[in-house]
């Protein structure tokens, strides 16, 4: 299964042109440019995530992204780049709203100090799921949750 490629990388939209997204037809073009490859590759199978806990975290994050960013339920592959999945290349406030909702849902610290080194590595959606899983696992081990 091929991971998503950024529409700006494919040449569907010019890079660093955030103002393109203020105009609805361009936002629709971006959104459809991402949906097409997802529809072509088919649904992401549950086995792809490896275990039930990882799958549950991924589905929870996808639901938050639906509400905050995409307006439609999309199923992302673990190898899809987070900057596309989390809308980080667009540069609007929905990505911050999504991160705040993820922070609240999983009771984790997603402050800039925590996320900046993580995002500097160009993480995938699967990396982000693992990051959240790791952050939530420590309290469970100590019996605090």
N, C-alpha and C positions, 0 to 999 in steps of 0.2 A: 504494500500500500504506500503510495507516494504522499509525503507530507505536503501541506499547503506551501505555496510560494507566494511571497508578497506581490500584490498587484503592481507596486512600484518597481519591484525587481523584474517582473515580466514585461514592464513597459506599458501596462494598461493605464497608469497614471504617472505623472511626473513626480519625482521625489521632493520632499520638503515643501509641498504646496498645500499647507493646511487649509488655506482659504478655498480650495476646491470643494471641501466638505461642507462648506456653509451653503452651498447650492444643492438642493435636493437631487437633481438628476445626476450630479457627480457622485453624491453619496450612494445613490442606487447603483451606479456603475461600479463603484468599489465593492459594495455588498454583493452584487451579482457576480462580480469577478472572483470573489471568494467562494460563493455558493456553487458555481459551476464545477470546479474541481472536486468539491465535496460530494456533489451528486454523482459525478463520474466515477469516483472511487468507491461509492457505496457506503453503507453504514459501517461504523467502527464496531467490530465484534467485541463482546465483553471480555473474551479471553486475551485480547490485546493488552489489557491493563494488568494482567498477571494475577491479581487477587481481588477479593471482594472489597476490602477496605480501600484500596487504591481506586477501584471503580466507583465506589460510593462518593469519595472525595471529588473525583472528576465530574460526576453527574451533578453534585452540589454546586461546584464552581460553574459548570455550564449553565445551570439554572440562574445563578446570579448574573452571569454575563448576558443571558437572555433578557433579564429585567433591566439591567443597567446600560448595556451596550448595543446589542443586536436587534432586540425587539422580536426575535424569533428563536426558537430552540434549534441550536446547531450542535452537532456532535463532533468534537475535535479529536484528532488522533494524538497519541502521546508525542509524536515527532513533529507536530505542527509548531512553528515558532510562536513563542508567547507574545512577541511584539505585534503579531498579526491577530492572534486569538484575543488578546487583551486590549486590542485597538490602540496600542501604544504608538503606532506610526501615524495616527491621525492627529493626536495632540489635543483632544477635547477633554472635558472634565468627567466624562462617563467612565473613563478608565480609573480615575481616583475614587469615584463613587463605588465602582465594583470592588476595588481593593479594600475600601472601608467596610463594605458589606461582607467580604470574605474574612476580614479581620474580626468582625463581630461574630459571624457564624461559627468560626473555628476557635475563637478566643485566643488569637495569636497576635504578636506584635509585628505589624507590617509598616513600621515607620521608615522614613527615607534612609536612616542609618542602617537599618536591617536589609532593606531591599536593594539599595544602590550597588553593593558588591555582587549581589546575586544577579541582578539584571545586566551588569557589565559583562557577564559571561555569555550573553545571547541565549538565554534558556529556552527550552521547548515547553510545551504545555505539560508534558510528562514530568519534566524537571520541576515545574511549579507545583504540580500535584505532590511530588515527592518532598518538596520543600515544606509544604503545608503539613504533610503527614509527619515529617520529622519534628516540626514545631509543636504539633499536638501530641506526639507520642511521649514526650518527657513527663508531662504531668500525669499521664495514665500509669507510667511505670512507678512513679512515686506515690501513687494512690491519692493524688490530689483532686482527681476529677471523678 
